[in-house]
Amino acid sequence: MSHSDVLSPMPDSGDRRSSRRSILKWAGAAAASAAVFGVDVPGLKLAEAFAQTGAVDLGGGDVGVLNYAYALEQLEAAFYTQVVASPYEGMSGYERSVLRDIRDHEIAHRAFFAKALGRNRIPNLTPNFSAVDFGSRRSVLTTASTFEDLGVSAYNGGGQAIKNPAYLAAAGSIVSVEARHAAVLRDLIQPLSSNFAGYDVVNFSGLDVARPPSQVLMAAAPFIATPITATQLP
């Protein structure tokens, strides 16, 4: 897909969903290409720290911010993998395609951060999806929408702490993909409405919500069984 395809006039309702899925695929490929920035960064070997304490501290500086994003991408990748593996009742072909695309994007994001962090990455986290009814469309899409909105606000809030320009550029590419996910999920829940950019996520100045790590991790905690601390993050 070329940039001109993305900027073409909005199709009618019959073609709109197919076009949106194509845009999601294009965005995922752009985010995956950001992996060229992946290098091993200096800092605490967090896997070793986990083995000693039983809890995961994300670390500080760029290491901490990247591990923060990596933790969230682990959660999302695990969630969508389960969603696609066990489709809810009545899942349409279009919904299956969208959710599969999002799964692939989140897996690519997870791989990017794993490569960028190298030996400094946190261990694999154990998700806790006991509150999600994977057989229910409403439960799955509501949870997915919550994850994506939270992810966008996390990147918006955490990006200011990134010092390495290459990592900041990659984070900017990834957050735009997360925002596409958030929009299409909101449209699945309320088709053809203005909810894709509701006032709960975009303010009257046209700015998206930004949340600090402390708020994001508190919201995500019920879905992650592994204890996480962020004592070195702002």
N, C-alpha and C positions, 0 to 999 in steps of 0.2 A: 504494500500500500504506500502511495506517495503522499507528501504533505498536501498536495492539491486535492487528493481524495478526502482528507480530513476536513478541508476548508470548503468542500462543495456545499451547495445549498441544502438545507434540511429536507430530507425525503419525506414523502407522505407517510401516513401511519403504517401502510403496508410494508414499506421498505425500511422504516426507521429502526426496527429492532435488528435487522440484519446488518445495517450500517453501524449501529452501536457495538455489536459484537466484533466487527472488523476493527473498529477503533480500539477496543480493548486488546485485541491481539497485537496491533501495532504498538500500543503503549507498553505491553509486556516485553516485546522484543527490544524496545528502546531501553527499558530498565535492565534487562539481562545484559545488554552490551556494556553497561556501566561496570561490569566486573573487571574490566581491564585495569581499574584503579586498585585492585586487590593486592595488598602487600602485607607482610608481617610487621605489625607496629610494636614499638618497645613498650614495656610496662610489666605489671604483675602477671604472673602465669596463673590465671584465675582457676583453671582446672585443678591445679595443685592446691590452691586455697580451698576449693570446694571439698577436696578429699580430706582435708584436715578439719574443717569446721562443720560440714554437712549442710551449710547454707551457701547460697550464691550471692556474692557482692559484685555488682557490675563493674566496679573500678572507677577511675577518674579520668579526666581529660578526654581525648578522642577515643581512647579505649573504652571508657565508661559509656559514652554516648553511643558508640557503635554496638556495644553489648546490649544496651538498652533497646535499640532498634532490633537487634538480633533476637532478643527474647520475645518481642512482639511478633516478629516474623515467624518464629518457631510456632507460636500459638496459632497464628492464622493458617500456616501451612498444614498443621495437624488437623485443624478444624475442617478446612475445605477438603482435605484428603478423605476424612470420614464422611463428609456430606456426599461426595461423589461416589464413594464406595457403597453407601447405603442410602439411596435416593428416597426422599420422603414421598408419601402417597400422593399421586397425581402430578408429580413433577413433569412439566412439559418438556418437549425436545429443546425449545429455546432456553428454558431455565437451566436445563442440564448443560447446554453448551456454554452459557454464561458462567455458571459455577465451575465448570471444568477449566475455562480460561482463567478465572480468578485463582483457582488452585495452582495452576501452572505458574502464574505470576508470583504467587507467594512462595512457592518452592524456589523459584529463581532468585527472589529477594533473600531468602534464607541462605542460599548458596553464596550469594555475593558477600554477605556479612561474614559468613564462615571463612571465606577466602581472605577477605580484607583483614580480619582479626588474627588469622593464623593460630599460633599457639596461645594467644591471649584471649581466645574466645571462651565464653562460659560453656559448661557442659550442656548436653541435651536436657531440656526441661521436660517434666512430666505434666501433660495437660490434665485438666479435670473438667470434663464436659457432662457431669452428672445432672446438671440443671437443664441441659438441652434435650428436648425430645426430637431426635433425628427423624422420626416418622411424621412429624408435623411441619407442614410448610410454614406456618406462622412462626413457630419456634425457631426453625432454622434461619429463615430470612431476617427475623428480628435480631437474632444473635449476630448474624453476619453483618447486618447494617450497623449494629452497635460496635463491633470490632473495627469496621472500616472507618467509621466516624472517629473512634478513639485513636486509631492509627494516624489519621490525618492530623488530629490535634496534637499527637505526640511528636510527630516530625516538626510541626510548626513551632512547638514549644522547646524542643530539644536542639533544633538546628543552630540556635544562637551560641551554643556551647562548643560547636565544632570549630577547630582551628585549621585543620588541613583543607585547603581549597578543593582538592580532588574529592575528598569525602563529602564536603558540603555540596559540590556539584552533583555527586551521585545521589545524595539524600534528596536534593531538589527534584531529580528525575523520578525517584521512587515515590515521593509523596504525591506527585501529580498522577501517578498510576493508582495509588490508593484512593485519591479523590474520584477518579473515574469509577473505581469499584463502588465507592460510597454512593455515587449518583445513580448507577444502574440498579443497585439493590433497592434504593429508595423508590425507583420507578417500578420495580417489580412489586413492591408492597402497595404503592399507590400509583397505578399506571397513568401516564400522561398528565400528571399533576405538577404543581410548582414545588413539590416537596423535595425534589432532587437538590435544591439549595435552600432549604427552609431556614427560617430565622433562628432556629436553635443551633445552626452550624455556621451560618453566614450573617454577619451583622449589617446594619443599615449603611455602613461605609464600604460594604462589599468585601470585608475581610473575614477570613475563616477563623474558627476558634483555635486558640493555642493553649495547651495545658502543660504545666511543668511535670517532670517525671514522677514526683510524689503523688500527684492526683491520678495520673495515668496508671501507675502500678497499683494503686489502691483499687481502681476500677477493674483492673485485669486480674487481681489476686484471686477472686473466686474461681477463675478458670485455669489456674496454674497450681499444681500440687507441690511443686518444688519451692521451698522458701527462697525469697529474693530480697536483698537489701540494696539500697542505692545511696549509701552514706557519703559518697564522694561526688555525687552529682548535685547541681544547683537546684 
